[in-house]
Amino acid sequence: MAEQPHIPHRTTGSVILHPVSELFGVPLEQVNFLACQLFGLVAAFWFRLYLSPKHASTTVRHAVATLLGICFVIFCFGWYSAHLFILVLGCYGIMVKANIHNVHR
């Protein structure tokens, strides 16, 4: 069984980029965040080329963006992301069930 890399402080996010973190002397959370930002820029070009409104429906575009965002959150925050998902789903539920006159004040 492979040993887990030694991480000076606990993180619930991904530890795949820990060698990069050690190499540059930057905290792992910042390396994960930067990796997500750079991957997001690359994904934006792909999204613009292959999922433009001419090629894909709004449902497909929203589904891809949502799944990509969920992957980014889990990569950066690990199981702590459950708090974010509960908060977002709670707010969405309130917006759906609330009276339209109270939501758009």
C-alpha positions, 0 to 999 in steps of 0.5 A: 500500500502506498504511503500518503504524502506528508502534508504539514497541515490537514486539508480536505481537498485534493492532495494530487498537487502536493509535490507542486506545492512543496516545490514552490513553497506555496500552500496546497489550497492555493495551488489547488485554487490556481489549478482550478482557475487555469483549468477553468480558462482552458474549459472556457475556450472549449465551452465557447467552441463546442458548446456555443448556442449554435451547437448545444441547447441551454440544458446541455450548457447548464448541465456541463457548467454545473458538473464542472463547477461541482468538480472544481468545488470538490477538488478544492474543498473535499468533503467540506463542499457538502456545506456549500451544496446544502446551502445552495440547494436550500437557497434554490428551494426557497427561491422555487417555493417562495412567492414571486413578489417576495423573491424579487423585491 
